[in-house]
Amino acid sequence: MKVLSVFLAIIILSTLFISCRDEDELIAGSPINIDLPEYDNIPVIANINNNFVLTLNAKNFNYNYNDYLYFTNDSLVISITNSRSSSSNSDFILFDNLNEEIFSENFNTDKVVVKDNLGGKVPARIKIKLENYTGMLNIVVAVKD
């Protein structure tokens, strides 16, 4: 549990640090400038046993992602950080193995969401829909240790 807490704190703090810096300022020693257009609209996704992570820096991006998840228990934490965002209709939905919706959140406004109880449900499938999405998005779904 301590490792997960540290991991979530790092993600949230790094997102806040990146989103609060001046546009022209680069992190000293950083090999890339993620504000360059060539890094826009490339989602980075890790979907492994008991963990799902999506990170995205987007400009006017349309995207649909549907996939199965590999969780073995219901002791989870969900962390979503959505900053500098605008969208016409974007959302994130988790489903259980009966295809019932167990969690959802929209990405139409800036927000930070942390949830650690899904009422005993185990996520089995994920759906992410982005319509004309602009912003920085980080989603983490992980088992608590």
Phi and psi in radians as a Rosetta constraint file:
Dihedral C 1 N 2 CA 2 C 2 CIRCULARHARMONIC -1.120 0.35
Dihedral N 2 CA 2 C 2 N 3 CIRCULARHARMONIC -0.691 0.35
Dihedral C 2 N 3 CA 3 C 3 CIRCULARHARMONIC -1.110 0.35
Dihedral N 3 CA 3 C 3 N 4 CIRCULARHARMONIC -0.751 0.35
Dihedral C 3 N 4 CA 4 C 4 CIRCULARHARMONIC -1.129 0.35
Dihedral N 4 CA 4 C 4 N 5 CIRCULARHARMONIC -0.721 0.35
Dihedral C 4 N 5 CA 5 C 5 CIRCULARHARMONIC -1.082 0.35
Dihedral N 5 CA 5 C 5 N 6 CIRCULARHARMONIC -0.749 0.35
Dihedral C 5 N 6 CA 6 C 6 CIRCULARHARMONIC -1.134 0.35
Dihedral N 6 CA 6 C 6 N 7 CIRCULARHARMONIC -0.758 0.35
Dihedral C 6 N 7 CA 7 C 7 CIRCULARHARMONIC -1.035 0.35
Dihedral N 7 CA 7 C 7 N 8 CIRCULARHARMONIC -0.826 0.35
Dihedral C 7 N 8 CA 8 C 8 CIRCULARHARMONIC -1.133 0.35
Dihedral N 8 CA 8 C 8 N 9 CIRCULARHARMONIC -0.700 0.35
Dihedral C 8 N 9 CA 9 C 9 CIRCULARHARMONIC -1.096 0.35
Dihedral N 9 CA 9 C 9 N 10 CIRCULARHARMONIC -0.705 0.35
Dihedral C 9 N 10 CA 10 C 10 CIRCULARHARMONIC -1.114 0.35
Dihedral N 10 CA 10 C 10 N 11 CIRCULARHARMONIC -0.771 0.35
Dihedral C 10 N 11 CA 11 C 11 CIRCULARHARMONIC -1.082 0.35
Dihedral N 11 CA 11 C 11 N 12 CIRCULARHARMONIC -0.854 0.35
Dihedral C 11 N 12 CA 12 C 12 CIRCULARHARMONIC -1.131 0.35
Dihedral N 12 CA 12 C 12 N 13 CIRCULARHARMONIC -0.789 0.35
Dihedral C 12 N 13 CA 13 C 13 CIRCULARHARMONIC -1.150 0.35
Dihedral N 13 CA 13 C 13 N 14 CIRCULARHARMONIC -0.699 0.35
Dihedral C 13 N 14 CA 14 C 14 CIRCULARHARMONIC -1.171 0.35
Dihedral N 14 CA 14 C 14 N 15 CIRCULARHARMONIC -0.645 0.35
Dihedral C 14 N 15 CA 15 C 15 CIRCULARHARMONIC -1.135 0.35
Dihedral N 15 CA 15 C 15 N 16 CIRCULARHARMONIC -0.758 0.35
Dihedral C 15 N 16 CA 16 C 16 CIRCULARHARMONIC -1.125 0.35
Dihedral N 16 CA 16 C 16 N 17 CIRCULARHARMONIC -0.717 0.35
Dihedral C 16 N 17 CA 17 C 17 CIRCULARHARMONIC -1.091 0.35
Dihedral N 17 CA 17 C 17 N 18 CIRCULARHARMONIC -0.823 0.35
Dihedral C 17 N 18 CA 18 C 18 CIRCULARHARMONIC -1.134 0.35
Dihedral N 18 CA 18 C 18 N 19 CIRCULARHARMONIC -0.733 0.35
Dihedral C 18 N 19 CA 19 C 19 CIRCULARHARMONIC -1.318 0.35
Dihedral N 19 CA 19 C 19 N 20 CIRCULARHARMONIC -0.290 0.35
Dihedral C 19 N 20 CA 20 C 20 CIRCULARHARMONIC -1.716 0.35
Dihedral N 20 CA 20 C 20 N 21 CIRCULARHARMONIC -0.094 0.35
Dihedral C 20 N 21 CA 21 C 21 CIRCULARHARMONIC -1.449 0.35
Dihedral N 21 CA 21 C 21 N 22 CIRCULARHARMONIC 2.827 0.35
Dihedral C 21 N 22 CA 22 C 22 CIRCULARHARMONIC -1.123 0.35
Dihedral N 22 CA 22 C 22 N 23 CIRCULARHARMONIC 2.585 0.35
Dihedral C 22 N 23 CA 23 C 23 CIRCULARHARMONIC -1.051 0.35
Dihedral N 23 CA 23 C 23 N 24 CIRCULARHARMONIC -0.626 0.35
Dihedral C 23 N 24 CA 24 C 24 CIRCULARHARMONIC -1.550 0.35
Dihedral N 24 CA 24 C 24 N 25 CIRCULARHARMONIC -0.134 0.35
Dihedral C 24 N 25 CA 25 C 25 CIRCULARHARMONIC -1.478 0.35
Dihedral N 25 CA 25 C 25 N 26 CIRCULARHARMONIC 2.332 0.35
Dihedral C 25 N 26 CA 26 C 26 CIRCULARHARMONIC -1.883 0.35
Dihedral N 26 CA 26 C 26 N 27 CIRCULARHARMONIC 2.604 0.35
Dihedral C 26 N 27 CA 27 C 27 CIRCULARHARMONIC -1.203 0.35
Dihedral N 27 CA 27 C 27 N 28 CIRCULARHARMONIC 2.275 0.35
Dihedral C 27 N 28 CA 28 C 28 CIRCULARHARMONIC -0.979 0.35
Dihedral N 28 CA 28 C 28 N 29 CIRCULARHARMONIC 2.237 0.35
Dihedral C 28 N 29 CA 29 C 29 CIRCULARHARMONIC 1.431 0.35
Dihedral N 29 CA 29 C 29 N 30 CIRCULARHARMONIC 0.011 0.35
Dihedral C 29 N 30 CA 30 C 30 CIRCULARHARMONIC -1.215 0.35
Dihedral N 30 CA 30 C 30 N 31 CIRCULARHARMONIC 2.299 0.35
Dihedral C 30 N 31 CA 31 C 31 CIRCULARHARMONIC -1.319 0.35
Dihedral N 31 CA 31 C 31 N 32 CIRCULARHARMONIC -0.330 0.35
Dihedral C 31 N 32 CA 32 C 32 CIRCULARHARMONIC -2.396 0.35
Dihedral N 32 CA 32 C 32 N 33 CIRCULARHARMONIC 2.758 0.35
Dihedral C 32 N 33 CA 33 C 33 CIRCULARHARMONIC -1.892 0.35
Dihedral N 33 CA 33 C 33 N 34 CIRCULARHARMONIC 1.826 0.35
Dihedral C 33 N 34 CA 34 C 34 CIRCULARHARMONIC -1.199 0.35
Dihedral N 34 CA 34 C 34 N 35 CIRCULARHARMONIC -0.141 0.35
Dihedral C 34 N 35 CA 35 C 35 CIRCULARHARMONIC -1.449 0.35
Dihedral N 35 CA 35 C 35 N 36 CIRCULARHARMONIC -0.060 0.35
Dihedral C 35 N 36 CA 36 C 36 CIRCULARHARMONIC -1.276 0.35
Dihedral N 36 CA 36 C 36 N 37 CIRCULARHARMONIC 2.522 0.35
Dihedral C 36 N 37 CA 37 C 37 CIRCULARHARMONIC -1.006 0.35
Dihedral N 37 CA 37 C 37 N 38 CIRCULARHARMONIC -0.513 0.35
Dihedral C 37 N 38 CA 38 C 38 CIRCULARHARMONIC -1.196 0.35
Dihedral N 38 CA 38 C 38 N 39 CIRCULARHARMONIC -0.224 0.35
Dihedral C 38 N 39 CA 39 C 39 CIRCULARHARMONIC -1.757 0.35
Dihedral N 39 CA 39 C 39 N 40 CIRCULARHARMONIC -0.002 0.35
Dihedral C 39 N 40 CA 40 C 40 CIRCULARHARMONIC -1.345 0.35
Dihedral N 40 CA 40 C 40 N 41 CIRCULARHARMONIC 2.631 0.35
Dihedral C 40 N 41 CA 41 C 41 CIRCULARHARMONIC 1.106 0.35
Dihedral N 41 CA 41 C 41 N 42 CIRCULARHARMONIC 0.578 0.35
Dihedral C 41 N 42 CA 42 C 42 CIRCULARHARMONIC -2.140 0.35
Dihedral N 42 CA 42 C 42 N 43 CIRCULARHARMONIC 1.630 0.35
Dihedral C 42 N 43 CA 43 C 43 CIRCULARHARMONIC -1.193 0.35
Dihedral N 43 CA 43 C 43 N 44 CIRCULARHARMONIC 2.410 0.35
Dihedral C 43 N 44 CA 44 C 44 CIRCULARHARMONIC -1.894 0.35
Dihedral N 44 CA 44 C 44 N 45 CIRCULARHARMONIC 2.079 0.35
Dihedral C 44 N 45 CA 45 C 45 CIRCULARHARMONIC -2.200 0.35
Dihedral N 45 CA 45 C 45 N 46 CIRCULARHARMONIC 2.336 0.35
Dihedral C 45 N 46 CA 46 C 46 CIRCULARHARMONIC -2.158 0.35
Dihedral N 46 CA 46 C 46 N 47 CIRCULARHARMONIC 2.045 0.35
Dihedral C 46 N 47 CA 47 C 47 CIRCULARHARMONIC -2.196 0.35
Dihedral N 47 CA 47 C 47 N 48 CIRCULARHARMONIC 1.650 0.35
Dihedral C 47 N 48 CA 48 C 48 CIRCULARHARMONIC -2.229 0.35
Dihedral N 48 CA 48 C 48 N 49 CIRCULARHARMONIC 3.096 0.35
Dihedral C 48 N 49 CA 49 C 49 CIRCULARHARMONIC -0.935 0.35
Dihedral N 49 CA 49 C 49 N 50 CIRCULARHARMONIC 2.165 0.35
Dihedral C 49 N 50 CA 50 C 50 CIRCULARHARMONIC 1.107 0.35
Dihedral N 50 CA 50 C 50 N 51 CIRCULARHARMONIC 0.315 0.35
Dihedral C 50 N 51 CA 51 C 51 CIRCULARHARMONIC -2.657 0.35
Dihedral N 51 CA 51 C 51 N 52 CIRCULARHARMONIC 2.437 0.35
Dihedral C 51 N 52 CA 52 C 52 CIRCULARHARMONIC -2.436 0.35
Dihedral N 52 CA 52 C 52 N 53 CIRCULARHARMONIC 2.294 0.35
Dihedral C 52 N 53 CA 53 C 53 CIRCULARHARMONIC -2.390 0.35
Dihedral N 53 CA 53 C 53 N 54 CIRCULARHARMONIC 2.342 0.35
Dihedral C 53 N 54 CA 54 C 54 CIRCULARHARMONIC -2.289 0.35
Dihedral N 54 CA 54 C 54 N 55 CIRCULARHARMONIC 2.301 0.35
Dihedral C 54 N 55 CA 55 C 55 CIRCULARHARMONIC -2.257 0.35
Dihedral N 55 CA 55 C 55 N 56 CIRCULARHARMONIC 2.362 0.35
Dihedral C 55 N 56 CA 56 C 56 CIRCULARHARMONIC -2.646 0.35
Dihedral N 56 CA 56 C 56 N 57 CIRCULARHARMONIC 2.374 0.35
Dihedral C 56 N 57 CA 57 C 57 CIRCULARHARMONIC -2.044 0.35
Dihedral N 57 CA 57 C 57 N 58 CIRCULARHARMONIC 2.002 0.35
Dihedral C 57 N 58 CA 58 C 58 CIRCULARHARMONIC -2.305 0.35
Dihedral N 58 CA 58 C 58 N 59 CIRCULARHARMONIC 2.684 0.35
Dihedral C 58 N 59 CA 59 C 59 CIRCULARHARMONIC -2.370 0.35
Dihedral N 59 CA 59 C 59 N 60 CIRCULARHARMONIC 2.029 0.35
Dihedral C 59 N 60 CA 60 C 60 CIRCULARHARMONIC 0.873 0.35
Dihedral N 60 CA 60 C 60 N 61 CIRCULARHARMONIC 0.926 0.35
Dihedral C 60 N 61 CA 61 C 61 CIRCULARHARMONIC -1.812 0.35
Dihedral N 61 CA 61 C 61 N 62 CIRCULARHARMONIC 2.321 0.35
Dihedral C 61 N 62 CA 62 C 62 CIRCULARHARMONIC -1.950 0.35
Dihedral N 62 CA 62 C 62 N 63 CIRCULARHARMONIC 2.280 0.35
Dihedral C 62 N 63 CA 63 C 63 CIRCULARHARMONIC -2.771 0.35
Dihedral N 63 CA 63 C 63 N 64 CIRCULARHARMONIC 2.432 0.35
Dihedral C 63 N 64 CA 64 C 64 CIRCULARHARMONIC -2.227 0.35
Dihedral N 64 CA 64 C 64 N 65 CIRCULARHARMONIC 2.221 0.35
Dihedral C 64 N 65 CA 65 C 65 CIRCULARHARMONIC -2.255 0.35
Dihedral N 65 CA 65 C 65 N 66 CIRCULARHARMONIC 2.145 0.35
Dihedral C 65 N 66 CA 66 C 66 CIRCULARHARMONIC -2.304 0.35
Dihedral N 66 CA 66 C 66 N 67 CIRCULARHARMONIC 2.235 0.35
Dihedral C 66 N 67 CA 67 C 67 CIRCULARHARMONIC -2.762 0.35
Dihedral N 67 CA 67 C 67 N 68 CIRCULARHARMONIC 2.805 0.35
Dihedral C 67 N 68 CA 68 C 68 CIRCULARHARMONIC -1.433 0.35
Dihedral N 68 CA 68 C 68 N 69 CIRCULARHARMONIC 2.622 0.35
Dihedral C 68 N 69 CA 69 C 69 CIRCULARHARMONIC -1.941 0.35
Dihedral N 69 CA 69 C 69 N 70 CIRCULARHARMONIC 2.809 0.35
Dihedral C 69 N 70 CA 70 C 70 CIRCULARHARMONIC -2.175 0.35
Dihedral N 70 CA 70 C 70 N 71 CIRCULARHARMONIC 1.171 0.35
Dihedral C 70 N 71 CA 71 C 71 CIRCULARHARMONIC -1.820 0.35
Dihedral N 71 CA 71 C 71 N 72 CIRCULARHARMONIC 2.487 0.35
Dihedral C 71 N 72 CA 72 C 72 CIRCULARHARMONIC -1.902 0.35
Dihedral N 72 CA 72 C 72 N 73 CIRCULARHARMONIC -0.142 0.35
Dihedral C 72 N 73 CA 73 C 73 CIRCULARHARMONIC -2.646 0.35
Dihedral N 73 CA 73 C 73 N 74 CIRCULARHARMONIC 3.052 0.35
Dihedral C 73 N 74 CA 74 C 74 CIRCULARHARMONIC -1.729 0.35
Dihedral N 74 CA 74 C 74 N 75 CIRCULARHARMONIC 0.118 0.35
Dihedral C 74 N 75 CA 75 C 75 CIRCULARHARMONIC -1.504 0.35
Dihedral N 75 CA 75 C 75 N 76 CIRCULARHARMONIC 1.515 0.35
Dihedral C 75 N 76 CA 76 C 76 CIRCULARHARMONIC -2.174 0.35
Dihedral N 76 CA 76 C 76 N 77 CIRCULARHARMONIC 2.833 0.35
Dihedral C 76 N 77 CA 77 C 77 CIRCULARHARMONIC -2.317 0.35
Dihedral N 77 CA 77 C 77 N 78 CIRCULARHARMONIC 2.411 0.35
Dihedral C 77 N 78 CA 78 C 78 CIRCULARHARMONIC -2.051 0.35
Dihedral N 78 CA 78 C 78 N 79 CIRCULARHARMONIC 2.260 0.35
Dihedral C 78 N 79 CA 79 C 79 CIRCULARHARMONIC -2.244 0.35
Dihedral N 79 CA 79 C 79 N 80 CIRCULARHARMONIC 2.209 0.35
Dihedral C 79 N 80 CA 80 C 80 CIRCULARHARMONIC -2.242 0.35
Dihedral N 80 CA 80 C 80 N 81 CIRCULARHARMONIC 2.229 0.35
Dihedral C 80 N 81 CA 81 C 81 CIRCULARHARMONIC -2.162 0.35
Dihedral N 81 CA 81 C 81 N 82 CIRCULARHARMONIC 2.095 0.35
Dihedral C 81 N 82 CA 82 C 82 CIRCULARHARMONIC -2.209 0.35
Dihedral N 82 CA 82 C 82 N 83 CIRCULARHARMONIC 1.972 0.35
Dihedral C 82 N 83 CA 83 C 83 CIRCULARHARMONIC -2.303 0.35
Dihedral N 83 CA 83 C 83 N 84 CIRCULARHARMONIC 2.750 0.35
Dihedral C 83 N 84 CA 84 C 84 CIRCULARHARMONIC 0.866 0.35
Dihedral N 84 CA 84 C 84 N 85 CIRCULARHARMONIC 0.752 0.35
Dihedral C 84 N 85 CA 85 C 85 CIRCULARHARMONIC -1.836 0.35
Dihedral N 85 CA 85 C 85 N 86 CIRCULARHARMONIC 2.651 0.35
Dihedral C 85 N 86 CA 86 C 86 CIRCULARHARMONIC -2.663 0.35
Dihedral N 86 CA 86 C 86 N 87 CIRCULARHARMONIC 2.537 0.35
Dihedral C 86 N 87 CA 87 C 87 CIRCULARHARMONIC -2.861 0.35
Dihedral N 87 CA 87 C 87 N 88 CIRCULARHARMONIC 2.687 0.35
Dihedral C 87 N 88 CA 88 C 88 CIRCULARHARMONIC -1.483 0.35
Dihedral N 88 CA 88 C 88 N 89 CIRCULARHARMONIC -0.661 0.35
Dihedral C 88 N 89 CA 89 C 89 CIRCULARHARMONIC -2.946 0.35
Dihedral N 89 CA 89 C 89 N 90 CIRCULARHARMONIC 1.610 0.35
Dihedral C 89 N 90 CA 90 C 90 CIRCULARHARMONIC -2.271 0.35
Dihedral N 90 CA 90 C 90 N 91 CIRCULARHARMONIC 2.433 0.35
Dihedral C 90 N 91 CA 91 C 91 CIRCULARHARMONIC -2.700 0.35
Dihedral N 91 CA 91 C 91 N 92 CIRCULARHARMONIC 2.972 0.35
Dihedral C 91 N 92 CA 92 C 92 CIRCULARHARMONIC -2.340 0.35
Dihedral N 92 CA 92 C 92 N 93 CIRCULARHARMONIC 2.255 0.35
Dihedral C 92 N 93 CA 93 C 93 CIRCULARHARMONIC -2.367 0.35
Dihedral N 93 CA 93 C 93 N 94 CIRCULARHARMONIC 2.364 0.35
Dihedral C 93 N 94 CA 94 C 94 CIRCULARHARMONIC -1.878 0.35
Dihedral N 94 CA 94 C 94 N 95 CIRCULARHARMONIC 2.423 0.35
Dihedral C 94 N 95 CA 95 C 95 CIRCULARHARMONIC -2.120 0.35
Dihedral N 95 CA 95 C 95 N 96 CIRCULARHARMONIC 2.631 0.35
Dihedral C 95 N 96 CA 96 C 96 CIRCULARHARMONIC -1.531 0.35
Dihedral N 96 CA 96 C 96 N 97 CIRCULARHARMONIC -3.034 0.35
Dihedral C 96 N 97 CA 97 C 97 CIRCULARHARMONIC -1.271 0.35
Dihedral N 97 CA 97 C 97 N 98 CIRCULARHARMONIC -0.158 0.35
Dihedral C 97 N 98 CA 98 C 98 CIRCULARHARMONIC -1.673 0.35
Dihedral N 98 CA 98 C 98 N 99 CIRCULARHARMONIC 0.144 0.35
Dihedral C 98 N 99 CA 99 C 99 CIRCULARHARMONIC 1.147 0.35
Dihedral N 99 CA 99 C 99 N 100 CIRCULARHARMONIC 0.458 0.35
Dihedral C 99 N 100 CA 100 C 100 CIRCULARHARMONIC -1.632 0.35
Dihedral N 100 CA 100 C 100 N 101 CIRCULARHARMONIC 2.413 0.35
Dihedral C 100 N 101 CA 101 C 101 CIRCULARHARMONIC -1.192 0.35
Dihedral N 101 CA 101 C 101 N 102 CIRCULARHARMONIC 2.214 0.35
Dihedral C 101 N 102 CA 102 C 102 CIRCULARHARMONIC -2.013 0.35
Dihedral N 102 CA 102 C 102 N 103 CIRCULARHARMONIC -0.257 0.35
Dihedral C 102 N 103 CA 103 C 103 CIRCULARHARMONIC -2.822 0.35
Dihedral N 103 CA 103 C 103 N 104 CIRCULARHARMONIC 2.466 0.35
Dihedral C 103 N 104 CA 104 C 104 CIRCULARHARMONIC -2.623 0.35
Dihedral N 104 CA 104 C 104 N 105 CIRCULARHARMONIC 2.663 0.35
Dihedral C 104 N 105 CA 105 C 105 CIRCULARHARMONIC -2.684 0.35
Dihedral N 105 CA 105 C 105 N 106 CIRCULARHARMONIC 2.494 0.35
Dihedral C 105 N 106 CA 106 C 106 CIRCULARHARMONIC -1.732 0.35
Dihedral N 106 CA 106 C 106 N 107 CIRCULARHARMONIC 2.798 0.35
Dihedral C 106 N 107 CA 107 C 107 CIRCULARHARMONIC -2.031 0.35
Dihedral N 107 CA 107 C 107 N 108 CIRCULARHARMONIC 0.561 0.35
Dihedral C 107 N 108 CA 108 C 108 CIRCULARHARMONIC -1.474 0.35
Dihedral N 108 CA 108 C 108 N 109 CIRCULARHARMONIC -0.216 0.35
Dihedral C 108 N 109 CA 109 C 109 CIRCULARHARMONIC -2.461 0.35
Dihedral N 109 CA 109 C 109 N 110 CIRCULARHARMONIC 2.822 0.35
Dihedral C 109 N 110 CA 110 C 110 CIRCULARHARMONIC -1.117 0.35
Dihedral N 110 CA 110 C 110 N 111 CIRCULARHARMONIC 2.449 0.35
Dihedral C 110 N 111 CA 111 C 111 CIRCULARHARMONIC -2.948 0.35
Dihedral N 111 CA 111 C 111 N 112 CIRCULARHARMONIC 2.783 0.35
Dihedral C 111 N 112 CA 112 C 112 CIRCULARHARMONIC -2.216 0.35
Dihedral N 112 CA 112 C 112 N 113 CIRCULARHARMONIC 2.184 0.35
Dihedral C 112 N 113 CA 113 C 113 CIRCULARHARMONIC -2.215 0.35
Dihedral N 113 CA 113 C 113 N 114 CIRCULARHARMONIC 2.314 0.35
Dihedral C 113 N 114 CA 114 C 114 CIRCULARHARMONIC -2.283 0.35
Dihedral N 114 CA 114 C 114 N 115 CIRCULARHARMONIC 2.195 0.35
Dihedral C 114 N 115 CA 115 C 115 CIRCULARHARMONIC -2.322 0.35
Dihedral N 115 CA 115 C 115 N 116 CIRCULARHARMONIC 2.371 0.35
Dihedral C 115 N 116 CA 116 C 116 CIRCULARHARMONIC -2.237 0.35
Dihedral N 116 CA 116 C 116 N 117 CIRCULARHARMONIC 0.342 0.35
Dihedral C 116 N 117 CA 117 C 117 CIRCULARHARMONIC -2.579 0.35
Dihedral N 117 CA 117 C 117 N 118 CIRCULARHARMONIC 2.065 0.35
Dihedral C 117 N 118 CA 118 C 118 CIRCULARHARMONIC -1.877 0.35
Dihedral N 118 CA 118 C 118 N 119 CIRCULARHARMONIC 0.391 0.35
Dihedral C 118 N 119 CA 119 C 119 CIRCULARHARMONIC 1.153 0.35
Dihedral N 119 CA 119 C 119 N 120 CIRCULARHARMONIC 0.586 0.35
Dihedral C 119 N 120 CA 120 C 120 CIRCULARHARMONIC 1.439 0.35
Dihedral N 120 CA 120 C 120 N 121 CIRCULARHARMONIC 0.090 0.35
Dihedral C 120 N 121 CA 121 C 121 CIRCULARHARMONIC -1.570 0.35
Dihedral N 121 CA 121 C 121 N 122 CIRCULARHARMONIC 2.577 0.35
Dihedral C 121 N 122 CA 122 C 122 CIRCULARHARMONIC -1.922 0.35
Dihedral N 122 CA 122 C 122 N 123 CIRCULARHARMONIC 2.146 0.35
Dihedral C 122 N 123 CA 123 C 123 CIRCULARHARMONIC -1.172 0.35
Dihedral N 123 CA 123 C 123 N 124 CIRCULARHARMONIC 2.391 0.35
Dihedral C 123 N 124 CA 124 C 124 CIRCULARHARMONIC -2.130 0.35
Dihedral N 124 CA 124 C 124 N 125 CIRCULARHARMONIC -0.340 0.35
Dihedral C 124 N 125 CA 125 C 125 CIRCULARHARMONIC -2.606 0.35
Dihedral N 125 CA 125 C 125 N 126 CIRCULARHARMONIC 2.630 0.35
Dihedral C 125 N 126 CA 126 C 126 CIRCULARHARMONIC -2.237 0.35
Dihedral N 126 CA 126 C 126 N 127 CIRCULARHARMONIC 2.538 0.35
Dihedral C 126 N 127 CA 127 C 127 CIRCULARHARMONIC -2.372 0.35
Dihedral N 127 CA 127 C 127 N 128 CIRCULARHARMONIC 2.222 0.35
Dihedral C 127 N 128 CA 128 C 128 CIRCULARHARMONIC -2.215 0.35
Dihedral N 128 CA 128 C 128 N 129 CIRCULARHARMONIC 2.186 0.35
Dihedral C 128 N 129 CA 129 C 129 CIRCULARHARMONIC -2.175 0.35
Dihedral N 129 CA 129 C 129 N 130 CIRCULARHARMONIC 2.187 0.35
Dihedral C 129 N 130 CA 130 C 130 CIRCULARHARMONIC -2.125 0.35
Dihedral N 130 CA 130 C 130 N 131 CIRCULARHARMONIC 2.190 0.35
Dihedral C 130 N 131 CA 131 C 131 CIRCULARHARMONIC -2.126 0.35
Dihedral N 131 CA 131 C 131 N 132 CIRCULARHARMONIC 2.033 0.35
Dihedral C 131 N 132 CA 132 C 132 CIRCULARHARMONIC 0.873 0.35
Dihedral N 132 CA 132 C 132 N 133 CIRCULARHARMONIC 0.773 0.35
Dihedral C 132 N 133 CA 133 C 133 CIRCULARHARMONIC -1.451 0.35
Dihedral N 133 CA 133 C 133 N 134 CIRCULARHARMONIC 2.306 0.35
Dihedral C 133 N 134 CA 134 C 134 CIRCULARHARMONIC -2.235 0.35
Dihedral N 134 CA 134 C 134 N 135 CIRCULARHARMONIC 2.275 0.35
Dihedral C 134 N 135 CA 135 C 135 CIRCULARHARMONIC 2.632 0.35
Dihedral N 135 CA 135 C 135 N 136 CIRCULARHARMONIC -3.037 0.35
Dihedral C 135 N 136 CA 136 C 136 CIRCULARHARMONIC -1.997 0.35
Dihedral N 136 CA 136 C 136 N 137 CIRCULARHARMONIC 2.172 0.35
Dihedral C 136 N 137 CA 137 C 137 CIRCULARHARMONIC -2.213 0.35
Dihedral N 137 CA 137 C 137 N 138 CIRCULARHARMONIC 2.298 0.35
Dihedral C 137 N 138 CA 138 C 138 CIRCULARHARMONIC -2.291 0.35
Dihedral N 138 CA 138 C 138 N 139 CIRCULARHARMONIC 2.201 0.35
Dihedral C 138 N 139 CA 139 C 139 CIRCULARHARMONIC -2.187 0.35
Dihedral N 139 CA 139 C 139 N 140 CIRCULARHARMONIC 2.277 0.35
Dihedral C 139 N 140 CA 140 C 140 CIRCULARHARMONIC -2.296 0.35
Dihedral N 140 CA 140 C 140 N 141 CIRCULARHARMONIC 2.220 0.35
Dihedral C 140 N 141 CA 141 C 141 CIRCULARHARMONIC -2.166 0.35
Dihedral N 141 CA 141 C 141 N 142 CIRCULARHARMONIC 2.066 0.35
Dihedral C 141 N 142 CA 142 C 142 CIRCULARHARMONIC -2.525 0.35
Dihedral N 142 CA 142 C 142 N 143 CIRCULARHARMONIC 2.648 0.35
Dihedral C 142 N 143 CA 143 C 143 CIRCULARHARMONIC -1.316 0.35
Dihedral N 143 CA 143 C 143 N 144 CIRCULARHARMONIC 2.389 0.35
Dihedral C 143 N 144 CA 144 C 144 CIRCULARHARMONIC -1.390 0.35
Dihedral N 144 CA 144 C 144 N 145 CIRCULARHARMONIC 2.348 0.35
